[in-house]
Amino acid sequence: MLALVLVIVAMVSALTAMRFAIHGQEVAVPPLVGVTPQEAERAVAGLGLQISIERQYYSPQIPEGRIMSQLPLPGTKVRRGWQVRVAQSLGPTRVSIPDVTGQSEHAAELNIRRRGLDVASMAEVQAPGIPADQVLAQSPSANATQVAAPKISLLVTAALDPQAFVMPSFVGQPLGSASRSLQDAGFNLGNVNVVVPANVADVASPSSAPGASAPVSSPVSPVVSSAAQAPPPAQASPASIIVSQAPAAGQKVFAGAAVNFDVR
């Protein structure tokens, strides 16, 4: 029984000592707002903490170079070695926010950086009737006051997606009328190929009456004119009839695409 009591007492003592050891490593974060980074470093170093300047903002209330916010907040219990993150004041706004609306993305960025500012973010939006790569809006606006950070966000117009159509059928139509319809709809006439019918008669060689044959010893050979051997290639005309097309009817096409025809 005595041994059990001694064991319980030892466990309670160990838990109490561990609790004091853990809480003994915790410190309260001191207030840092309004002091310089050097003063803040000395204040946290004595408590075993570290400091990190992560952001810089304009502030009409906090003088330039001094700390304007901190995390964790003052009084928060943290362990030794914890890093306190702070933001430093740039003082009142001294730069003029330029008006870059209507400029190209590249020109606007150069204008912003020339004034010692940075581009915070850039978003794109499609705007019918407005050319692509043009600044549509900015934040903060031109000549804005009480600017929080030396950065400007831009909204830039993006190129519009090409308009899509369903290809109609031109088969059976004259080439001239189909070509005009394509141009009126914003398409281009591609390659036009003249299809030669497969049942074109072969050029016959001179011979005697049907069924007759020349003697084997005859030195006479059939003569075929060069004009019959190489007929001139057929040419497409506005009256040529379309027999096939590519893209085929029913396919999805975009404005400006070329359409190819086979005609006869």
KEKE-3310 file (N, C-alpha, C; in steps of 0.2 Angstrom, whole numbers, plus 5000, padded with zeros to 4 digits):
npx = (5004:5009:5019:5012:5006:5018:5021:5011:5012:5025:5021:5012:5021:5030:5022:5018:5030:5033:5023:5026:5038:5035:5026:5035:5043:5035:5031:5025:5020:5027:5021:5023:5020:5022:5036:5053:5061:5073:5072:5061:5067:5076:5067:5061:5071:5076:5066:5068:5062:5059:5059:5051:5050:5037:5029:5026:5017:5008:5004:4995:4995:5005:5022:5035:5045:5042:5035:5019:5009:5007:5009:5009:4996:4999:5003:4999:5002:5016:5029:5046:5057:5048:5042:5038:5028:5028:5022:5029:5028:5027:5025:5015:5007:5017:5018:5011:4997:4997:4987:4983:4974:4968:4980:4992:4996:5010:5015:5008:5014:5027:5025:5020:5031:5041:5038:5041:5032:5024:5016:5003:4993:4986:4973:4962:4950:4936:4931:4919:4921:4932:4949:4961:4973:4973:4972:4959:4954:4959:4966:4973:4963:4967:4977:4973:4970:4977:4982:4985:4996:5011:5007:4998:4984:4978:4966:4965:4960:4956:4959:4945:4936:4936:4921:4910:4903:4890:4894:4886:4879:4886:4885:4880:4878:4882:4899:4902:4891:4892:4905:4903:4894:4902:4911:4903:4899:4911:4921:4934:4938:4945:4955:4951:4946:4946:4936:4938:4927:4926:4922:4928:4930:4942:4955:4954:4962:4967:4960:4954:4938:4926:4932:4941:4959:4976:4988:5001:5013:5013:5020:5014:5010:4999:4995:4995:4989:4998:4990:4979:4984:4988:4977:4971:4971:4956:4948:4941:4926:4914:4902:4904:4899:4897:4903:4908:4914:4925:4928:4915:4897:4888:4899:4908:4914:4926:4925:4933:4939:4945:4937:4937:4934:4927:4924:4914)
npy = (4994:5006:5007:5009:5022:5030:5028:5035:5048:5051:5051:5062:5072:5072:5076:5088:5095:5094:5102:5114:5116:5116:5128:5137:5139:5147:5164:5180:5190:5205:5222:5230:5239:5255:5256:5256:5244:5240:5243:5234:5222:5221:5220:5208:5199:5198:5190:5178:5177:5179:5191:5196:5205:5207:5214:5230:5245:5260:5273:5285:5288:5281:5284:5284:5269:5264:5251:5245:5235:5219:5201:5187:5195:5208:5202:5189:5172:5163:5151:5151:5156:5158:5166:5182:5191:5206:5221:5235:5253:5264:5277:5292:5293:5297:5296:5299:5291:5284:5286:5273:5267:5262:5260:5249:5233:5231:5244:5250:5244:5248:5262:5261:5256:5265:5275:5270:5261:5245:5231:5224:5213:5205:5204:5196:5200:5197:5209:5214:5224:5231:5233:5220:5217:5229:5240:5240:5244:5250:5248:5255:5269:5282:5295:5293:5294:5290:5278:5261:5251:5251:5247:5242:5235:5228:5227:5219:5218:5204:5194:5190:5175:5166:5166:5153:5142:5131:5121:5123:5114:5114:5106:5103:5115:5130:5135:5148:5155:5149:5153:5167:5167:5161:5171:5182:5177:5178:5168:5159:5155:5140:5127:5122:5109:5101:5088:5074:5065:5047:5039:5044:5043:5032:5036:5031:5020:5021:5010:4996:4991:4985:4971:4968:4965:4970:4963:4952:4955:4968:4983:4995:5005:5010:5027:5040:5056:5069:5078:5071:5062:5070:5078:5095:5101:5102:5117:5126:5135:5148:5142:5129:5114:5110:5095:5089:5094:5101:5108:5095:5096:5101:5100:5108:5125:5139:5157:5164:5152:5141:5134:5120:5114:5101:5100:5099)
npz = (5000:5004:4994:4983:4986:4986:4972:4966:4971:4965:4952:4951:4955:4944:4933:4937:4937:4924:4918:4923:4917:4903:4903:4907:4896:4888:4883:4883:4869:4866:4864:4848:4839:4832:4835:4830:4818:4824:4837:4840:4837:4848:4858:4857:4856:4869:4875:4869:4856:4838:4824:4809:4795:4784:4776:4768:4769:4765:4776:4784:4798:4805:4807:4794:4792:4804:4814:4809:4811:4819:4821:4830:4840:4853:4870:4867:4871:4867:4862:4866:4853:4844:4829:4826:4815:4806:4799:4790:4790:4777:4778:4774:4758:4744:4731:4715:4708:4692:4677:4668:4660:4645:4639:4632:4639:4641:4640:4651:4662:4661:4663:4676:4684:4682:4690:4702:4707:4709:4699:4706:4703:4688:4678:4665:4653:4642:4630:4620:4605:4610:4608:4610:4623:4630:4644:4654:4666:4682:4699:4713:4708:4696:4703:4716:4733:4750:4748:4751:4748:4738:4725:4710:4703:4688:4675:4660:4643:4634:4619:4609:4608:4592:4582:4581:4569:4560:4547:4531:4518:4502:4491:4474:4471:4460:4458:4458:4465:4478:4482:4483:4494:4504:4506:4510:4523:4530:4527:4519:4502:4498:4491:4474:4466:4450:4446:4435:4425:4427:4416:4404:4387:4379:4369:4352:4341:4324:4313:4302:4296:4309:4317:4308:4305:4305:4293:4299:4295:4291:4290:4295:4308:4321:4323:4335:4338:4347:4353:4356:4365:4377:4384:4387:4404:4414:4418:4432:4433:4437:4434:4437:4445:4461:4469:4480:4497:4509:4525:4529:4527:4541:4551:4564:4562:4562:4560:4546:4542:4529:4515:4505:4488:4477:4460:4445)
capx = (5000:5014:5023:5007:5006:5024:5021:5006:5016:5030:5018:5010:5027:5033:5017:5018:5037:5033:5019:5030:5044:5032:5024:5041:5046:5031:5032:5020:5022:5027:5018:5028:5017:5025:5043:5057:5063:5079:5069:5057:5072:5079:5062:5059:5077:5076:5061:5069:5058:5062:5055:5051:5046:5035:5025:5026:5011:5007:5000:4996:4996:5012:5028:5039:5050:5040:5030:5012:5005:5010:5005:5003:4995:5002:5000:4998:5007:5020:5035:5052:5059:5043:5043:5033:5028:5026:5022:5032:5025:5030:5023:5010:5008:5020:5019:5005:4995:4996:4981:4986:4968:4968:4987:4994:4999:5017:5016:5006:5018:5033:5023:5020:5037:5045:5036:5043:5027:5024:5010:5001:4990:4984:4967:4960:4942:4935:4926:4918:4922:4938:4955:4964:4979:4972:4970:4952:4952:4965:4965:4969:4962:4972:4977:4970:4974:4976:4984:4988:5002:5014:5005:4992:4981:4976:4961:4967:4956:4959:4956:4939:4936:4933:4914:4909:4897:4889:4895:4881:4880:4886:4885:4875:4877:4887:4905:4902:4887:4895:4910:4900:4891:4907:4914:4898:4899:4917:4925:4939:4938:4951:4957:4946:4949:4941:4935:4937:4923:4930:4920:4930:4932:4949:4957:4954:4968:4965:4959:4949:4932:4926:4934:4947:4965:4981:4992:5006:5019:5012:5024:5011:5009:4994:4998:4990:4992:5000:4984:4974:4988:4988:4972:4973:4968:4950:4948:4935:4923:4909:4897:4906:4895:4901:4902:4910:4917:4929:4924:4909:4892:4887:4905:4909:4920:4926:4925:4940:4942:4945:4933:4939:4928:4928:4919:4914)
capy = (5000:5012:5008:5012:5029:5033:5029:5040:5054:5052:5053:5069:5077:5072:5080:5096:5098:5095:5107:5120:5116:5119:5134:5141:5141:5152:5171:5185:5194:5212:5227:5232:5244:5261:5256:5254:5237:5239:5242:5228:5216:5221:5219:5201:5195:5197:5185:5172:5177:5182:5196:5196:5211:5203:5218:5237:5248:5267:5274:5292:5288:5278:5287:5280:5265:5261:5245:5247:5230:5213:5195:5187:5201:5209:5198:5182:5167:5159:5147:5154:5154:5159:5171:5187:5194:5213:5226:5241:5258:5268:5284:5295:5292:5302:5295:5300:5285:5286:5284:5269:5265:5263:5259:5242:5230:5233:5252:5252:5241:5252:5268:5260:5254:5271:5279:5267:5257:5238:5228:5219:5208:5207:5199:5197:5199:5198:5215:5215:5231:5234:5229:5215:5219:5236:5241:5242:5247:5249:5249:5260:5273:5287:5301:5291:5296:5285:5271:5256:5248:5254:5242:5243:5230:5230:5223:5220:5215:5198:5193:5187:5168:5166:5164:5146:5141:5125:5121:5121:5110:5118:5101:5104:5123:5132:5137:5156:5157:5146:5157:5173:5165:5160:5178:5186:5175:5178:5162:5160:5150:5136:5124:5120:5103:5099:5080:5072:5059:5041:5036:5047:5038:5031:5038:5025:5020:5020:5003:4995:4989:4981:4964:4967:4966:4971:4958:4952:4957:4974:4988:5001:5005:5015:5034:5044:5063:5072:5082:5066:5059:5074:5084:5101:5101:5106:5123:5127:5141:5150:5138:5122:5112:5107:5088:5088:5100:5100:5103:5093:5099:5099:5101:5115:5128:5145:5162:5164:5146:5140:5129:5117:5111:5097:5102:5095)
capz = (5000:5004:4988:4978:4987:4983:4965:4964:4972:4960:4945:4952:4955:4937:4929:4939:4935:4916:4917:4925:4912:4897:4903:4908:4890:4885:4884:4881:4864:4868:4859:4844:4834:4833:4836:4824:4818:4828:4844:4840:4838:4855:4863:4856:4858:4876:4877:4865:4850:4832:4821:4802:4792:4778:4771:4769:4767:4766:4782:4786:4805:4807:4803:4790:4795:4810:4813:4809:4813:4821:4822:4835:4844:4860:4875:4865:4874:4862:4865:4864:4847:4839:4824:4826:4809:4807:4793:4791:4787:4772:4779:4769:4751:4741:4724:4711:4705:4685:4674:4663:4657:4638:4637:4632:4645:4642:4641:4657:4666:4661:4666:4683:4687:4681:4696:4708:4709:4706:4697:4711:4699:4682:4676:4659:4652:4635:4630:4613:4603:4613:4606:4615:4626:4632:4651:4654:4673:4687:4706:4714:4702:4695:4708:4722:4740:4755:4745:4756:4746:4732:4720:4706:4700:4681:4671:4653:4638:4630:4612:4608:4604:4586:4581:4578:4564:4558:4540:4527:4512:4495:4485:4469:4469:4456:4462:4459:4470:4484:4484:4486:4501:4509:4507:4514:4529:4533:4526:4513:4497:4498:4485:4470:4462:4445:4445:4428:4425:4426:4410:4398:4382:4377:4362:4348:4336:4317:4311:4297:4299:4315:4317:4304:4308:4300:4293:4304:4291:4289:4293:4297:4315:4323:4325:4339:4339:4353:4356:4359:4371:4383:4383:4392:4410:4414:4422:4436:4431:4441:4433:4439:4450:4467:4470:4487:4500:4515:4529:4526:4530:4548:4555:4567:4559:4564:4555:4543:4539:4522:4513:4499:4484:4471:4456:4439)
cpx = (5004:5018:5018:5006:5012:5024:5017:5009:5021:5027:5016:5016:5030:5028:5017:5025:5037:5029:5023:5036:5041:5030:5030:5044:5041:5032:5026:5023:5022:5023:5024:5026:5020:5032:5047:5059:5068:5076:5065:5062:5075:5074:5061:5065:5078:5071:5062:5065:5062:5057:5056:5047:5044:5031:5027:5020:5012:5003:5001:4997:5002:5017:5032:5044:5048:5035:5023:5007:5009:5006:5010:5002:4998:4999:4999:5004:5010:5026:5041:5055:5054:5044:5037:5034:5025:5026:5025:5029:5030:5029:5017:5012:5011:5021:5012:5003:4994:4990:4984:4980:4969:4975:4987:4996:5006:5018:5014:5011:5025:5031:5023:5026:5042:5043:5037:5037:5028:5017:5008:4998:4988:4979:4965:4953:4941:4930:4925:4918:4928:4944:4958:4971:4979:4969:4963:4950:4959:4963:4971:4968:4967:4971:4974:4974:4973:4977:4987:4995:5004:5013:4999:4990:4978:4971:4963:4962:4960:4956:4950:4940:4933:4925:4914:4902:4896:4890:4889:4883:4880:4886:4879:4874:4883:4893:4904:4897:4889:4900:4908:4897:4896:4910:4910:4898:4906:4922:4929:4938:4945:4953:4951:4949:4944:4941:4934:4933:4927:4928:4922:4932:4939:4950:4958:4959:4965:4965:4955:4943:4932:4928:4939:4953:4971:4985:4998:5012:5019:5016:5021:5009:5004:4998:4993:4993:4993:4994:4980:4978:4988:4983:4973:4969:4962:4951:4941:4932:4917:4903:4898:4901:4899:4899:4904:4914:4921:4930:4918:4903:4890:4893:4905:4915:4920:4927:4932:4942:4941:4941:4935:4933:4931:4922:4919:4911)
cpy = (5006:5013:5011:5020:5033:5033:5034:5047:5056:5054:5060:5074:5078:5077:5087:5099:5099:5101:5114:5121:5119:5126:5139:5143:5146:5159:5174:5189:5201:5216:5230:5238:5251:5262:5255:5247:5236:5238:5236:5222:5215:5218:5211:5197:5193:5192:5179:5172:5180:5187:5195:5201:5208:5208:5225:5240:5256:5268:5282:5293:5286:5281:5282:5276:5262:5255:5247:5241:5224:5207:5190:5194:5202:5205:5191:5177:5163:5156:5151:5151:5156:5166:5176:5191:5201:5216:5232:5247:5262:5275:5286:5293:5298:5302:5297:5293:5287:5283:5280:5265:5267:5261:5251:5239:5232:5240:5253:5250:5246:5259:5267:5260:5261:5276:5276:5263:5250:5236:5223:5212:5210:5201:5201:5196:5201:5204:5216:5223:5235:5230:5225:5219:5227:5236:5244:5246:5246:5250:5249:5265:5279:5293:5299:5293:5290:5278:5267:5253:5251:5249:5244:5237:5232:5224:5224:5216:5209:5197:5188:5180:5169:5163:5158:5146:5133:5125:5119:5117:5114:5113:5103:5111:5125:5135:5145:5158:5155:5151:5164:5172:5164:5167:5182:5184:5175:5172:5164:5154:5146:5133:5122:5115:5101:5091:5078:5065:5052:5037:5040:5042:5038:5033:5032:5026:5018:5012:5002:4993:4985:4974:4963:4968:4966:4965:4958:4956:4965:4979:4994:5000:5011:5022:5038:5051:5065:5075:5077:5063:5063:5080:5089:5100:5105:5111:5124:5134:5142:5145:5131:5120:5108:5100:5086:5094:5097:5107:5101:5097:5096:5099:5108:5118:5135:5150:5163:5158:5145:5134:5126:5113:5106:5099:5098:5100)
cpz = (5000:4998:4983:4979:4985:4976:4963:4965:4967:4954:4945:4951:4948:4933:4931:4937:4927:4914:4918:4919:4905:4897:4905:4902:4886:4888:4881:4875:4866:4862:4855:4839:4836:4834:4830:4824:4823:4835:4845:4841:4845:4859:4863:4858:4865:4879:4873:4859:4844:4829:4813:4799:4785:4774:4773:4766:4769:4772:4784:4794:4808:4804:4799:4793:4801:4809:4814:4811:4815:4821:4824:4838:4850:4865:4874:4868:4868:4865:4862:4857:4842:4835:4824:4819:4809:4800:4795:4787:4782:4772:4774:4762:4748:4734:4721:4707:4697:4683:4668:4659:4649:4635:4636:4638:4646:4643:4648:4663:4667:4665:4674:4687:4687:4687:4702:4711:4706:4704:4702:4708:4693:4680:4669:4658:4645:4635:4622:4611:4606:4611:4612:4617:4628:4640:4651:4661:4677:4694:4710:4708:4702:4700:4714:4728:4745:4752:4750:4754:4739:4726:4716:4702:4693:4679:4664:4649:4635:4624:4613:4605:4597:4586:4578:4574:4563:4550:4536:4521:4506:4489:4481:4467:4464:4461:4463:4465:4477:4486:4486:4493:4506:4511:4512:4521:4533:4532:4520:4508:4497:4491:4481:4465:4457:4445:4438:4429:4424:4419:4404:4393:4380:4370:4358:4343:4330:4316:4305:4300:4305:4313:4312:4307:4303:4299:4297:4301:4290:4293:4296:4304:4316:4325:4329:4340:4346:4357:4359:4365:4377:4382:4388:4398:4411:4419:4426:4434:4436:4440:4435:4445:4455:4468:4477:4490:4507:4518:4527:4530:4537:4553:4558:4564:4562:4559:4553:4540:4532:4520:4506:4495:4479:4467:4449:4433)
residu = (MET:LEU:ALA:LEU:VAL:LEU:VAL:ILE:VAL:ALA:MET:VAL:SER:ALA:LEU:THR:ALA:MET:ARG:PHE:ALA:ILE:HIS:GLY:GLN:GLU:VAL:ALA:VAL:PRO:PRO:LEU:VAL:GLY:VAL:THR:PRO:GLN:GLU:ALA:GLU:ARG:ALA:VAL:ALA:GLY:LEU:GLY:LEU:GLN:ILE:SER:ILE:GLU:ARG:GLN:TYR:TYR:SER:PRO:GLN:ILE:PRO:GLU:GLY:ARG:ILE:MET:SER:GLN:LEU:PRO:LEU:PRO:GLY:THR:LYS:VAL:ARG:ARG:GLY:TRP:GLN:VAL:ARG:VAL:ALA:GLN:SER:LEU:GLY:PRO:THR:ARG:VAL:SER:ILE:PRO:ASP:VAL:THR:GLY:GLN:SER:GLU:HIS:ALA:ALA:GLU:LEU:ASN:ILE:ARG:ARG:ARG:GLY:LEU:ASP:VAL:ALA:SER:MET:ALA:GLU:VAL:GLN:ALA:PRO:GLY:ILE:PRO:ALA:ASP:GLN:VAL:LEU:ALA:GLN:SER:PRO:SER:ALA:ASN:ALA:THR:GLN:VAL:ALA:ALA:PRO:LYS:ILE:SER:LEU:LEU:VAL:THR:ALA:ALA:LEU:ASP:PRO:GLN:ALA:PHE:VAL:MET:PRO:SER:PHE:VAL:GLY:GLN:PRO:LEU:GLY:SER:ALA:SER:ARG:SER:LEU:GLN:ASP:ALA:GLY:PHE:ASN:LEU:GLY:ASN:VAL:ASN:VAL:VAL:VAL:PRO:ALA:ASN:VAL:ALA:ASP:VAL:ALA:SER:PRO:SER:SER:ALA:PRO:GLY:ALA:SER:ALA:PRO:VAL:SER:SER:PRO:VAL:SER:PRO:VAL:VAL:SER:SER:ALA:ALA:GLN:ALA:PRO:PRO:PRO:ALA:GLN:ALA:SER:PRO:ALA:SER:ILE:ILE:VAL:SER:GLN:ALA:PRO:ALA:ALA:GLY:GLN:LYS:VAL:PHE:ALA:GLY:ALA:ALA:VAL:ASN:PHE:ASP:VAL:ARG)
# end
